Amino acid sequence: MHRTIGSRWLVLVVGCLVLLGCAGTSRPPTSATASMAPSVPAPASPTPTGRIDALVVGGDRPVKVQIPPGLDPDVPAPLLMLLHGYAARGDEMEAYLRLGAAAAMNGVIYLHPDGTTGSNGDRFWNATDACCDVDGSGVDDSSYLAGLITEIGSHVAVDPRRVFVMGHSNGAFMSYRMACDRADTIAAIISLAGAPPADPAACRPSEPVAILQVHGSADDQVRVGGGSLTGNLAPGDDRLMAYPPLEASLAEWARYNGCAGKRTPSGASLDLDRTLVGANAPNETVVSAYESCRPGGAVELWMIQGGGHAPEFTDDFGARVVEFLLSHAKPR
């Protein structure tokens, strides 16, 4: 039976990008399983100067936190959390998107946690009414991720104005969930091939959250025009519901963020995909944004013309998204 967002096809795509080197210039070892084996959790390790160079949080769902070099634990630093897609892992997402180097260079605390494993053996985030708790477990991933932020803050100073979440696919749906549930904590999110809840009543952000949607115009998994994630469920099983069209999603967030203007082209274009060539060669990505939003409430779209569900990003993609996030702190 055909599977969309919940398919192992997505894992194969990401695996292809990692193993064939099409998401980067370097190739990992031949054995992907060996090279991606999780490290043994270690406690926080203060250096002789009192600085921390290693940290593991999360209790029975542990995640290693990347501490930027030379971080003073008493000086507030930005924090970025990367969320994987359905059936993937956090380390696979880092290998695909390669945010770690840009985070370290910019003094950003960085982590890529794992979701829980379903009865079919696939990891998932219980994100929205559309995606992706196919077992109906009801696991509270919103509280789990918020707890990670709090726990990290008990070891090092986290800047409350610069806490960010980025996700791909199921992880992008979860990024929107965090923006809905934890608007007082999350300054900005980046959704790569995701969507917010279909039911507007499921999202009641308490304050503006900056939104960047990165999407491929040819994505056949999470379609620009909206659709439904049917997974490998039996006909008539509605545990994975419809997700809204991209235009409606951005318009809803513009309303949440008090944007008085319309979404208009910025006049800028970007080269995000190494294989595609756009009208402004090699730039294939069109940038647009809503105007006149409340402070901290930007709503922006990077549309990759001809891009699919897992674009083959250029080497500077990680630096670009970290730059966007750092420029969208919460207002004082």
QUIMOTA-V835848 format. One record per residue. RES is the residue in one small letter. OMEGA is omega in whole degrees, -180 to 180 (* if undefined). NEAR is the number of other C-alpha atoms within 12 Angstrom. D_CENTER is the distance of its C-alpha to the mean C-alpha in Angstrom with 1 decimal. Layout:
RES_OMEGA_NEAR_D_CENTER, RES_OMEGA_NEAR_D_CENTER
This chain:
m_-178_12_27.8, h_177_16_25.0, r_-179_22_21.5, t_-175_31_18.5, i_-178_46_15.0, g_-174_38_16.6, s_171_31_18.5, r_174_24_19.1, w_-180_23_19.2, l_178_34_15.5, v_179_31_16.0, l_178_19_19.0, v_-180_28_17.2, v_178_38_14.7, g_177_32_17.8, c_-179_25_19.8, l_-179_32_17.5, v_-173_35_17.7, l_-178_27_21.4, l_177_22_22.7, g_-177_25_21.1, c_174_27_19.9, a_180_35_16.6, g_-177_28_18.6, t_-179_20_22.2, s_180_16_22.8, r_177_20_23.3, p_177_24_22.6, p_-178_15_25.6, t_-179_15_27.0, s_-179_13_26.1, a_-179_22_22.4, t_-179_16_23.1, a_-175_11_25.0, s_-177_17_22.7, m_179_22_19.6, a_-179_14_21.6, p_179_20_20.1, s_179_15_22.1, v_-178_12_24.5, p_178_19_23.2, a_179_19_25.2, p_175_19_26.0, a_-174_25_25.3, s_177_21_27.6, p_175_20_29.3, t_178_16_31.0, p_179_8_34.6, t_-179_13_33.6, g_179_16_31.5, r_-178_23_28.1, i_179_28_25.5, d_177_28_24.4, a_-177_31_22.8, l_175_33_21.2, v_-179_32_20.3, v_172_32_19.2, g_177_29_18.5, g_-178_18_22.0, d_170_13_22.4, r_-170_20_18.6, p_176_29_18.7, v_178_38_16.0, k_-178_32_17.1, v_176_41_16.1, q_178_36_16.5, i_-178_38_19.0, p_-177_30_19.7, p_176_23_23.3, g_-178_24_25.9, l_171_30_23.9, d_-175_24_26.4, p_180_32_25.3, d_180_18_27.2, v_-175_19_25.5, p_-179_23_22.4, a_175_34_19.3, p_-179_43_15.8, l_179_45_13.0, l_177_50_9.4, m_178_47_7.4, l_-177_49_5.0, l_-176_52_4.9, h_175_46_7.0, g_-180_55_8.6, y_178_49_12.0, a_178_42_14.7, a_179_41_12.8, r_180_37_12.4, g_-179_42_10.5, d_175_34_13.1, e_178_39_12.8, m_177_42_9.2, e_178_37_10.6, a_-180_37_13.7, y_-173_44_12.1, l_175_44_9.9, r_177_35_12.2, l_-172_41_10.8, g_-177_35_13.3, a_179_26_16.3, a_178_29_15.1, a_-179_36_14.1, a_-177_28_17.5, m_-177_21_19.4, n_176_29_18.2, g_-176_30_18.9, v_170_39_15.4, i_-169_48_15.1, y_176_43_12.2, l_177_43_11.3, h_-176_45_9.4, p_177_43_11.1, d_171_39_12.3, g_177_40_12.8, t_-177_34_16.4, t_-180_23_18.6, g_-178_22_20.3, s_178_14_23.9, n_179_19_23.2, g_-178_17_21.7, d_176_29_18.1, r_-178_31_15.2, f_168_44_13.3, w_174_50_11.6, n_-166_42_14.1, a_-173_50_12.0, t_177_45_14.4, d_179_34_17.8, a_-167_39_16.4, c_5_45_14.2, c_-180_51_14.8, d_-174_40_17.4, v_178_39_20.1, d_-176_26_22.5, g_-177_21_22.5, s_-179_18_22.1, g_-180_21_20.8, v_-175_22_18.9, d_-179_23_17.6, d_177_33_14.0, s_179_32_13.7, s_179_22_16.7, y_-178_29_15.6, l_176_44_12.5, a_178_31_14.7, g_177_23_17.4, l_180_35_15.5, i_179_39_15.2, t_-178_22_18.9, e_177_24_20.1, i_180_40_18.7, g_177_26_20.5, s_180_18_23.6, h_179_32_23.8, v_-180_35_22.7, a_177_28_22.5, v_179_33_19.1, d_-177_30_19.3, p_179_27_18.8, r_-173_29_18.3, r_174_38_15.3, v_-170_47_12.7, f_176_53_9.1, v_172_51_5.7, m_179_51_2.4, g_175_51_1.4, h_174_47_4.9, s_177_53_7.9, n_177_53_8.8, g_176_49_5.4, a_173_46_4.8, f_-180_48_8.3, m_176_50_7.8, s_176_51_5.8, y_178_54_9.0, r_179_47_11.0, m_177_49_10.5, a_178_47_11.4, c_-172_39_14.3, d_-168_31_15.5, r_-178_33_15.0, a_178_36_15.6, d_-179_26_18.2, t_-173_35_15.8, i_179_46_12.5, a_-176_47_13.5, a_173_51_10.6, i_168_55_7.1, i_177_51_5.6, s_175_47_5.4, l_178_48_6.3, a_178_46_9.2, g_-179_54_8.8, a_176_55_11.2, p_178_51_12.5, p_177_42_15.4, a_-179_31_18.4, d_-179_21_20.8, p_180_22_20.7, a_180_14_22.5, a_-178_19_19.5, c_180_27_17.8, r_-179_26_19.9, p_-177_31_18.0, s_180_19_20.7, e_-178_28_20.0, p_172_36_18.0, v_179_49_14.3, a_-176_52_13.4, i_168_51_11.2, l_175_47_10.2, q_175_44_10.0, v_-172_48_10.0, h_173_44_12.1, g_-178_37_15.0, s_-180_30_18.3, a_178_21_19.4, d_180_29_16.5, d_177_26_18.7, q_172_38_16.2, v_-169_43_14.5, r_179_29_17.3, v_-177_35_17.5, g_-178_22_20.5, g_-179_27_19.1, g_-179_25_20.3, s_178_31_20.1, l_-174_39_18.4, t_179_30_21.6, g_178_35_20.6, n_-177_24_23.8, l_179_24_25.3, a_178_14_29.0, p_180_12_30.0, g_178_11_29.9, d_-173_16_27.3, d_180_22_25.0, r_171_26_22.6, l_-171_34_19.8, m_-179_28_20.5, a_173_26_20.1, y_-173_37_17.1, p_174_31_18.1, p_-178_24_18.6, l_-179_35_16.3, e_-180_28_19.2, a_180_22_19.9, s_-179_33_16.3, l_178_37_16.3, a_179_31_19.9, e_179_31_19.3, w_174_42_16.8, a_177_34_19.4, r_177_30_21.9, y_-174_31_20.0, n_175_35_19.7, g_180_26_23.3, c_-178_28_23.1, a_-177_20_26.7, g_179_18_26.4, k_174_22_25.2, r_-176_27_22.3, t_175_18_24.0, p_-179_18_23.5, s_-174_18_23.1, g_179_13_25.4, a_172_19_23.0, s_-174_25_21.6, l_171_33_19.4, d_-179_32_19.6, l_-176_39_16.1, d_-175_38_17.4, r_-175_29_20.2, t_-175_22_22.1, l_177_26_22.4, v_-177_21_24.9, g_-178_22_24.8, a_177_17_27.6, n_-171_16_27.2, a_1_18_27.3, p_-173_20_25.2, n_-179_25_22.8, e_-173_31_21.4, t_-179_36_18.6, v_-178_35_19.9, v_174_28_18.6, s_-177_28_19.5, a_174_34_19.1, y_-179_32_20.9, e_170_24_23.8, s_177_20_25.3, c_176_27_22.5, r_178_24_23.0, p_-179_23_22.2, g_-172_33_18.6, g_179_39_17.8, a_174_43_16.9, v_-171_45_15.6, e_179_41_14.9, l_169_41_14.5, w_-178_42_14.3, m_-179_39_16.0, i_-176_40_16.6, q_-178_34_20.1, g_-179_28_20.8, g_179_35_17.3, g_-176_29_16.4, h_-180_38_13.5, a_-177_41_12.8, p_178_40_14.1, e_-168_33_16.1, f_176_40_14.7, t_-175_30_17.2, d_-176_26_17.7, d_-178_24_16.8, f_180_29_13.3, g_179_33_11.8, a_-179_25_14.5, r_-176_28_13.9, v_176_40_10.4, v_177_41_11.7, e_178_26_14.7, f_-177_32_13.2, l_-177_40_11.6, l_178_32_14.9, s_-179_24_16.9, h_173_32_15.5, a_173_32_16.8, k_178_30_18.4, p_-180_21_22.0, r_*_11_24.7
